């Protein structure tokens, strides 16, 4: 690996253990992608016809999907970072007539894929609020080192058993994300902080106020990114009109405009992009007032951003891996686009002698409201 960067690969059926020397010697590249709701990885190996990966490990089930767990840890300047904790979902073998060109590619996803395998046969939750249902569902995954963190909705919608109850259909992941969409929440499984442990987070998309080191562009010797560009989509913002019936007579429709502004995210732009579209939500009139209020508030929590950015960087020059679902500063892009951004997704690309990242950013408006960006 690169000087100052050390890769640790834990892999194995059931319990991941340090990869043997034959696996590490054959490893050509590692790619880890972390997004807003799910993460994935891909390992590429050299696999000649005499390689132990082909002659022994593949027939023995070393890379079998679902049962093989993979943990990727990268240590940069002495600090370990757990990039991935997941399971293999696919393997591909590409034999070649050219010496040294045969490859084995192993692809997988984070541990949330385990929650998307078994469909539940109408599990019922009488008199249970959403947060209790989430904890009950996630409890079965504690054996994989997953610790749940669930934030109750701002407006609970608890019904008496004689009025009805929630019914769990589909997989655990589908049911949890269905609740998350109704509340305007997010759900994802974050690896770490220790190996073989993860955090399953169900709650609002709160953007951590402590930013990562700034991304510097067009700053001569202080530049630490290879490329960075921004775009503003004037049609990204919209106002949704949510229609409910008055709680007294249940006959008079009341249109409620829901602004495209999140009350839980710090304003990252001093000049927000105005909404350009108006949409009318369906189904509000059939909901009880608490459930309708929860849906409307959820629309505000999931407000979209009009400004997006994308780029790439060398981790050695940047000094640490850039992490998704956190804030980062930008300097050198000009008055309109300097400031803090939310990191939507990050792709780690590791090869021998190279560790680079590509990333995507977003925020809600132009011109930073903060006088300076932390370095």
Long-range contacts (C-beta under 8 A, 24 or more apart in sequence): 1-350, 1-352, 1-353, 1-355, 2-315, 2-316, 2-353, 2-354, 2-355, 3-316, 4-76, 4-77, 4-316, 5-74, 5-75, 5-76, 5-315, 5-316, 5-355, 6-74, 6-75, 7-72, 7-73, 7-74, 7-75, 7-350, 8-71, 8-72, 8-73, 8-74, 8-75, 8-80, 9-43, 9-70, 9-71, 9-72, 9-73, 10-69, 10-70, 10-71, 10-72, 10-73, 10-195, 10-196, 11-62, 11-68, 11-69, 11-70, 11-71, 12-62, 12-68, 12-69, 13-61, 13-62, 13-64, 13-67, 13-68, 13-69, 14-67, 14-69, 15-69, 16-69, 16-70, 16-71, 16-196, 22-51, 22-52, 22-53, 22-57, 23-53, 23-57, 26-51, 26-53, 26-104, 28-103, 28-351, 28-352, 29-349, 29-350, 29-351, 30-72, 30-348, 30-349, 30-350, 30-351, 31-347, 31-348, 31-349, 31-350, 32-72, 32-83, 32-84, 32-347, 32-348, 33-345, 33-346, 33-347, 33-348, 34-83, 34-323, 34-324, 34-325, 34-345, 34-346, 34-347, 34-348, 35-324, 35-344, 35-345, 36-186, 36-188, 36-205, 36-324, 36-325, 36-344, 36-345, 37-177, 37-186, 37-187, 37-188, 38-109, 38-110, 38-112, 38-188, 39-84, 39-86, 39-109, 39-110, 39-188, 39-189, 39-191, 40-86, 40-107, 40-108, 40-109, 40-110, 41-70, 41-72, 41-83, 41-84, 41-86, 41-107, 41-108, 41-109, 42-105, 42-106, 42-107, 42-108, 43-70, 43-105, 43-106, 43-107, 44-103, 44-104, 44-105, 45-103, 45-104, 45-105, 45-106, 46-100, 46-102, 46-103, 46-104, 47-93, 47-102, 47-103, 47-104, 48-99, 48-100, 48-102, 49-95, 49-102, 51-102, 53-104, 54-93, 54-102, 54-104, 58-91, 58-93, 58-104, 63-88, 63-91, 63-104, 63-106, 64-88, 64-91, 65-89, 65-90, 65-91, 65-108, 66-114, 66-117, 68-108, 70-106, 70-108, 71-191, 71-195, 71-196, 73-195, 74-321, 74-348, 74-350, 74-355, 76-315, 76-316, 76-319, 76-320, 76-321, 76-355, 77-319, 77-320, 79-320, 81-192, 81-320, 81-321, 81-323, 82-191, 82-192, 82-193, 82-194, 82-195, 83-191, 83-321, 83-348, 84-110, 84-191, 85-110, 85-111, 85-145, 85-191, 85-192, 85-195, 85-196, 85-197, 85-198, 86-110, 86-111, 86-113, 86-191, 87-111, 87-113, 87-114, 89-113, 110-189, 110-191, 110-198, 111-141, 111-144, 111-146, 111-189, 111-191, 111-198, 112-173, 112-188, 112-189, 112-200, 113-173, 114-141, 114-144, 115-141, 115-171, 115-172, 115-173, 115-176, 116-171, 116-172, 116-173, 116-174, 117-171, 118-171, 118-172, 119-169, 119-170, 119-171, 120-168, 120-169, 120-170, 120-171, 120-172, 120-175, 122-167, 122-168, 122-169, 123-167, 123-168, 124-165, 124-166, 124-167, 124-168, 125-165, 125-166, 125-167, 125-168, 126-161, 126-165, 127-158, 127-159, 127-160, 127-161, 127-165, 128-158, 128-165, 128-166, 129-156, 129-158, 130-156, 130-157, 130-179, 130-183, 131-202, 133-166, 133-168, 133-179, 134-176, 134-179, 134-202, 137-168, 137-172, 137-175, 137-176, 138-172, 138-176, 138-200, 141-200, 144-198, 145-196, 145-197, 145-198, 146-189, 146-197, 146-198, 146-199, 146-200, 147-197, 147-198, 147-199, 147-200, 148-199, 148-200, 148-202, 149-199, 149-200, 149-201, 149-202, 149-203, 150-202, 150-203, 151-185, 151-202, 151-203, 151-204, 153-183, 153-185, 153-294, 154-183, 154-294, 154-297, 155-290, 155-293, 155-294, 155-297, 156-290, 156-294, 157-288, 157-290, 157-291, 157-294, 176-202, 181-298, 182-294, 182-295, 182-298, 183-294, 183-297, 183-298, 183-301, 184-297, 184-298, 184-299, 184-300, 184-301, 184-302, 185-298, 185-301, 188-325, 190-325, 204-264, 204-301, 205-262, 205-264, 205-265, 205-301, 205-302, 206-264, 206-265, 207-265, 207-266, 207-326, 207-327, 207-342, 208-325, 208-326, 208-327, 209-266, 209-327, 210-327, 211-326, 211-327, 211-328, 211-329, 211-340, 211-373, 211-374, 212-320, 212-322, 212-323, 212-326, 212-327, 212-328, 212-329, 212-343, 213-318, 213-319, 213-320, 213-328, 213-329, 213-374, 213-375, 214-328, 214-329, 214-330, 214-331, 214-373, 214-374, 214-375, 215-311, 215-313, 215-318, 215-322, 215-328, 215-329, 215-330, 215-331, 216-331, 216-332, 217-311, 217-330, 217-331, 217-332, 217-333, 218-332, 218-333, 219-331, 219-332, 222-332, 223-332, 224-313, 224-314, 224-317, 224-318, 224-319, 225-311, 225-312, 225-313, 225-318, 226-311, 226-312, 226-313, 226-314, 226-356, 227-311, 227-312, 228-309, 228-310, 228-311, 228-330, 228-333, 229-309, 229-310, 229-311, 230-307, 230-308, 230-309, 230-333, 230-337, 231-307, 231-308, 231-309, 232-273, 232-306, 232-307, 232-366, 233-306, 233-307, 233-308, 234-273, 234-276, 234-306, 235-276, 235-277, 236-273, 236-304, 236-305, 236-306, 237-273, 237-274, 237-275, 237-276, 237-277, 237-304, 237-306, 238-275, 238-276, 238-277, 238-278, 238-279, 238-304, 239-275, 239-277, 239-278, 239-279, 240-278, 240-279, 240-280, 240-281, 240-299, 241-278, 241-279, 241-280, 241-281, 242-281, 242-284, 242-292, 242-295, 242-296, 242-299, 243-280, 243-281, 243-284, 243-285, 244-284, 244-285, 244-287, 244-289, 244-292, 244-296, 245-285, 247-289, 253-285, 256-296, 258-296, 258-299, 258-300, 259-300, 259-303, 260-303, 260-304, 261-300, 261-303, 261-364, 262-300, 262-301, 262-302, 262-303, 263-300, 263-301, 264-301, 265-303, 265-342, 265-364, 267-364, 267-365, 267-369, 268-327, 268-339, 268-340, 268-341, 268-342, 268-363, 268-364, 268-365, 268-368, 268-369, 269-307, 269-339, 269-363, 269-364, 269-365, 269-366, 269-367, 269-368, 269-369, 270-365, 270-366, 270-367, 270-368, 270-369, 271-365, 271-366, 271-367, 272-364, 272-365, 273-306, 273-307, 273-364, 273-365, 273-366, 303-364, 305-342, 305-362, 305-363, 305-364, 306-364, 306-365, 307-337, 307-362, 307-363, 307-364, 307-365, 307-366, 308-344, 308-360, 308-361, 308-362, 309-337, 309-341, 309-360, 309-361, 309-362, 310-358, 310-359, 310-360, 310-361, 311-358, 311-359, 311-361, 312-356, 312-357, 312-358, 312-359, 313-356, 313-357, 313-359, 314-355, 314-356, 315-355, 315-356, 315-357, 316-355, 318-357, 321-346, 321-348, 321-357, 322-346, 322-357, 322-359, 324-359, 328-361, 329-373, 329-374, 329-375, 330-361, 330-373, 331-373, 331-375, 335-367, 336-366, 336-367, 337-366, 338-368, 338-373, 339-363, 339-367, 339-368, 339-369, 339-370, 339-373, 340-368, 340-370, 340-373
